[in-house]
């Protein structure tokens, strides 16, 4: 039980570091503070899960930095890809999209981010893990237990509240899909509706400004494919006639 509590705190530590990294990145890019992540609090769980995955799965590669770097890319890249996939399926929205970047896979992961994952994997295994685990193991068990319980309650409460807020994206998109067909129009309307709600809904839109309706996007892509197929068919008919 003690080890579970220790690694839960490690998970929160890396989740906070990930959130901090995201916030600093947006601060540099947008010149303003944006509370990144799906959750209300200052943590991005995908970083915490990624760090734990590296910690437990890649211990045997610590003697080979290059192999560790490559394996960290594979582990974290896979995690990001499937997080994007399942969030899209669950909430009918694309939360991030790397389609405009070179060397991407279905817009879910790209070379820019996975290289960073490899470097972070080295940092986790060689620097931060020894540091944070040494500190946590020096803290009395009773204090670790109290701290873990309090933070666990806060974390679970945050997840429940945030899940309800994120679910409003799906319900809003579903309702608008019955009335509108255009991808851009639906996405714009979803954002307008959510921005008119609570400050927590506004935070979500500001955190993910590129959020896009997926259901409508698929429909528009299908229409484009049909149009292109029809054009190709017409061109072929003209050539055969000539």
C-alpha positions as CSV (number, residue, x, y, z in Angstrom):
1,X,0.0,0.0,0.0
2,X,2.9,2.4,0.8
3,X,4.4,1.9,-2.7
4,X,1.0,2.5,-4.3
5,X,0.7,5.8,-2.4
6,X,4.3,6.7,-3.3
7,X,3.7,6.1,-7.0
8,X,0.4,8.0,-6.9
9,X,2.3,11.0,-5.7
10,X,4.9,10.4,-8.4
11,X,2.0,10.4,-10.9
12,X,0.7,13.7,-9.6
13,X,4.2,15.2,-9.7
14,X,4.7,14.4,-13.3
15,X,1.1,15.4,-14.1
16,X,1.8,18.8,-12.6
17,X,5.2,19.0,-14.5
18,X,3.4,18.3,-17.7
19,X,0.7,20.9,-17.0
20,X,3.5,23.4,-16.2
21,X,5.3,22.5,-19.5
22,X,2.0,23.0,-21.5
23,X,1.3,26.3,-19.8
24,X,4.8,27.7,-20.4
25,X,4.6,26.6,-24.0
26,X,1.3,28.5,-24.5
27,X,2.6,31.5,-22.5
28,X,5.5,31.7,-25.0
29,X,3.2,31.2,-28.0
30,X,0.1,33.3,-27.0
31,X,1.7,35.7,-24.5
32,X,-0.9,34.8,-22.0
33,X,-1.8,32.2,-19.3
34,X,-3.9,29.3,-20.4
35,X,-4.9,26.6,-18.0
36,X,-4.1,23.6,-20.2
37,X,-5.5,20.1,-19.8
38,X,-8.9,18.4,-19.5
39,X,-9.0,18.8,-15.7
40,X,-9.6,21.9,-13.7
41,X,-6.6,21.5,-11.4
42,X,-2.9,22.1,-12.4
43,X,-2.2,18.7,-13.8
44,X,-2.2,16.8,-17.1
45,X,-2.7,13.1,-16.3
46,X,-1.3,11.9,-19.7
47,X,2.2,13.1,-18.5
48,X,1.7,11.2,-15.2
49,X,0.7,8.0,-17.0
50,X,3.5,8.4,-19.5
51,X,6.1,8.8,-16.7
52,X,4.8,5.8,-14.8
53,X,4.8,3.7,-18.0
54,X,8.4,4.7,-18.6
55,X,9.3,4.0,-14.9
56,X,7.8,0.5,-14.9
57,X,8.3,-0.7,-18.5
58,X,11.7,0.7,-19.3
59,X,13.8,0.0,-16.2
60,X,15.8,-2.7,-18.0
61,X,17.0,-0.2,-20.7
62,X,18.6,2.3,-18.3
63,X,22.1,0.9,-19.2
64,X,21.6,1.9,-22.8
65,X,20.6,5.6,-23.2
66,X,19.8,5.3,-27.0
67,X,17.6,2.3,-26.5
68,X,15.8,4.0,-23.6
69,X,15.3,7.1,-25.8
70,X,13.8,5.1,-28.6
71,X,11.6,3.0,-26.3
72,X,10.3,6.2,-24.5
73,X,9.3,7.5,-27.9
74,X,7.4,4.3,-28.6
75,X,5.7,4.1,-25.2
76,X,4.7,7.8,-25.0
77,X,3.8,8.1,-28.7
78,X,1.5,5.1,-28.3
79,X,-0.1,6.6,-25.2
80,X,-0.7,9.9,-26.9
81,X,-2.2,8.2,-30.0
82,X,-4.7,6.1,-28.2
83,X,-5.6,8.9,-25.8
84,X,-6.5,11.0,-28.8
85,X,-8.4,8.1,-30.3
86,X,-10.5,7.2,-27.3
87,X,-11.2,10.8,-26.3
88,X,-12.4,11.3,-29.9
89,X,-14.7,8.3,-29.8
90,X,-16.0,9.1,-26.3
91,X,-16.7,12.8,-26.7
92,X,-17.1,13.1,-30.5
93,X,-14.5,15.8,-30.8
94,X,-10.8,16.1,-31.9
95,X,-8.9,17.8,-29.0
96,X,-5.6,18.2,-30.8
97,X,-4.6,17.8,-34.4
98,X,-1.1,17.6,-35.9
99,X,-2.3,17.1,-39.4
100,X,-0.6,20.3,-40.5
101,X,2.7,19.1,-39.2
102,X,5.1,17.0,-41.2
103,X,5.6,13.3,-40.2
104,X,2.4,12.9,-38.3
105,X,0.2,9.7,-37.9
106,X,-3.5,10.5,-38.5
107,X,-2.9,13.9,-36.9
108,X,-2.7,12.2,-33.4
109,X,1.1,12.2,-33.0
110,X,3.9,13.9,-34.9
111,X,7.7,13.8,-35.0
112,X,8.0,17.1,-33.0
113,X,6.3,15.8,-30.0
114,X,7.6,12.2,-29.9
115,X,11.2,13.4,-30.0
116,X,10.5,15.5,-26.9
117,X,9.0,12.3,-25.3
118,X,12.3,10.5,-25.9
119,X,14.2,13.3,-24.2
120,X,11.8,13.4,-21.3
121,X,12.2,9.7,-20.9
122,X,15.9,10.1,-20.3
123,X,15.2,12.9,-17.9
124,X,12.7,10.8,-15.9
125,X,14.9,7.8,-15.6
126,X,18.2,9.4,-15.0
127,X,17.4,12.6,-13.1
128,X,13.9,13.3,-11.8
129,X,12.9,9.7,-10.6
130,X,15.9,9.3,-8.3
131,X,15.3,12.8,-7.0
132,X,11.6,12.6,-6.3
133,X,11.6,9.0,-5.0
134,X,14.5,9.9,-2.6
135,X,12.4,12.8,-1.2
136,X,9.2,10.8,-0.9
137,X,10.9,7.8,0.7
138,X,12.3,10.2,3.4
139,X,8.9,11.4,4.4
140,X,7.1,9.5,7.3
141,X,4.6,6.9,6.2
142,X,1.8,8.6,8.2
143,X,2.3,11.9,6.4
144,X,2.5,10.1,3.0
145,X,-0.9,8.4,3.7
146,X,-2.6,11.7,4.8
147,X,-1.2,13.5,1.8
148,X,-2.2,10.8,-0.7
149,X,-5.7,10.5,0.6
150,X,-6.4,14.2,0.5
151,X,-4.9,14.6,-3.0
152,X,-6.7,11.4,-4.2
153,X,-10.1,12.9,-3.1
154,X,-9.3,16.2,-4.8
155,X,-8.2,14.4,-8.0
156,X,-11.3,12.1,-8.2
157,X,-13.6,15.1,-7.6
158,X,-11.8,17.0,-10.3
159,X,-12.2,14.1,-12.7
160,X,-16.0,13.9,-12.0
161,X,-16.6,17.6,-12.5
162,X,-14.4,17.8,-15.6
163,X,-16.0,14.7,-17.2
164,X,-19.4,16.3,-16.8
165,X,-18.1,19.5,-18.4
166,X,-16.4,17.7,-21.3
167,X,-19.5,15.7,-21.9
168,X,-21.3,18.9,-22.7
169,X,-19.2,19.1,-25.8
170,X,-20.6,15.8,-27.0
171,X,-24.2,16.7,-26.2
172,X,-23.9,20.1,-27.8
173,X,-22.3,18.7,-30.9
174,X,-25.0,16.0,-31.2
175,X,-27.8,18.5,-31.0
176,X,-26.3,20.8,-33.5
177,X,-25.6,18.0,-35.9
178,X,-29.3,17.6,-36.3
179,X,-29.6,21.2,-37.5
180,X,-26.4,22.0,-39.3
181,X,-24.2,20.2,-41.9
182,X,-21.1,22.4,-42.2
183,X,-18.1,21.4,-40.1
184,X,-16.9,25.0,-39.4
185,X,-20.3,26.2,-38.6
186,X,-21.0,23.4,-36.1
187,X,-17.6,23.9,-34.4
188,X,-18.1,27.6,-34.2
189,X,-21.6,27.2,-32.7
190,X,-20.3,24.6,-30.2
191,X,-17.7,27.1,-29.0
192,X,-20.2,29.9,-28.8
193,X,-22.6,27.8,-26.7
194,X,-19.9,26.6,-24.3
195,X,-18.4,30.1,-23.9
196,X,-21.8,31.3,-22.8
197,X,-21.9,28.8,-20.0
198,X,-19.8,28.6,-16.8
199,X,-16.2,29.7,-16.3
200,X,-15.2,26.1,-16.4
201,X,-16.7,25.6,-19.8
202,X,-14.9,28.7,-21.0
203,X,-11.6,27.3,-19.6
204,X,-12.0,24.2,-21.7
205,X,-12.5,26.1,-24.9
206,X,-9.5,28.3,-24.1
207,X,-7.4,25.3,-23.3
208,X,-8.3,23.6,-26.6
209,X,-9.0,26.3,-29.1
210,X,-8.6,23.9,-32.1
211,X,-11.3,21.6,-30.8
212,X,-13.4,20.4,-33.7
213,X,-16.5,18.4,-34.2
214,X,-15.6,14.9,-35.5
215,X,-19.0,13.6,-36.5
216,X,-19.6,16.5,-38.8
217,X,-16.0,16.4,-40.0
218,X,-16.4,12.8,-41.1
219,X,-19.6,13.7,-42.9
220,X,-17.9,16.6,-44.8
221,X,-15.0,14.4,-45.7
222,X,-17.4,11.8,-47.1
223,X,-19.1,14.4,-49.2
224,X,-15.8,15.6,-50.5
225,X,-14.8,12.0,-51.4
226,X,-18.1,11.6,-53.3
227,X,-17.6,14.9,-55.1
228,X,-14.1,13.9,-56.1
229,X,-15.2,10.5,-57.2
230,X,-18.0,12.1,-59.3
231,X,-15.5,14.5,-60.9
232,X,-13.1,11.6,-61.7
233,X,-16.0,9.6,-63.2
234,X,-17.0,12.5,-65.4
235,X,-13.4,13.1,-66.6
236,X,-13.1,9.5,-67.5
237,X,-16.4,9.5,-69.4
238,X,-15.2,12.6,-71.4
239,X,-11.9,10.9,-72.3
240,X,-13.6,7.7,-73.5
241,X,-16.0,9.8,-75.6
242,X,-13.2,11.6,-77.2
